[in-house]
Amino acid sequence: MNKTLKVILPLAFIAFLLSTTMVRADYNVTVGNTFDYDVVASNWNISSGSDSSTGTGFSFLEVNRAVGSTFTVEVLTVDTNLGVDWEMTLGAATDTGNNNPFDALGIALSLFLPIILSMGTISWNQTAVDLGPGINELFFLDTEIGELFFQLTNETFVESLSDPNYVFNNVFGTFENSTNVAVFVWHFDMTMTSGTTNLGGTFVWQIAYDQTTGQLKGYYMDMDYSGSFAGIPITYQFEQKVEEVGYNLPGVGGFIPGFEWFIAVPALALLGGVAVIIKKRK
């Protein structure tokens, strides 16, 4: 089995079981609810071989938007089995989407985003890089499935999936749910060495959401990986921070006293944002 899939598939399978066996999803927002979000930081720096570029700001409907922009998310429909349909508005532009229990599968895969990116080399797309990363569109979490998933896995489980090609230097997760807003943090520091591939770096993900409604309060992502894949030098550096207007994410950086171990939540939409510039070489 492909070594990358050997690491990823067990957690993906857990997420799939959770998302398909829950009889009722747990979304407690109401049609017509609106939530405003500030894009506090957003940029990436990507290189592949001799190609490199930096995208400052973020992409929305294939248009570059400035850091500091505010967008609004409105709840269109709510179904306890199908999830939440929403509309995202930025200025005069609108887009629609859905969050549902199957997001758990994307969450599981996203936990290993640096490995997923290393599965393919970058087929250079200057336009896509210049637009910047897309917004993470996990605006509404199924709180019931999410909490079960977080509690099923921990850093020991992650490390047990590895083999000599993967070295987990510092992997940990924290979970604080003593207030109405639950905060998750995931830290992933790994190197992968196999043949002509030698890649390593750090990945930090933080997300906060309302435990009653499942509504996103904010998220922060920082990733810094570099090395070579199949002999091709590559780097990918990302930073993005989005907060609901009036909410401030707590600081990130190491342990927070009183937190429990868990695996946290980089979101599915981040994969979508990266997919426009990443594809597997034939």
Secondary structure, DSSP 8 states (H G I E B T S, - for coil): --HHHHHHHHHHHHHHHHHHH-SS------TT-EEEEEEEEEEEEEEETTEEEEEESEEETTEEE-TT-EEEEEEEEEETTTEEEEEEEETTEEEEEEE-TTHHHHHHHHTTHHHHHHTS-B---HHHHHH--B-----B--HHHHHHHHHH--HHHHHHT--TTEEEEEEEEEEE-SSSEEEEEEEEEEEEEETTEEEEEEEEEEEEEETTT-BEEEEEEEEEEEEEETTEEEEEEEEEEEEETT------SS--TT-B-------HHHHHHHHTTB----
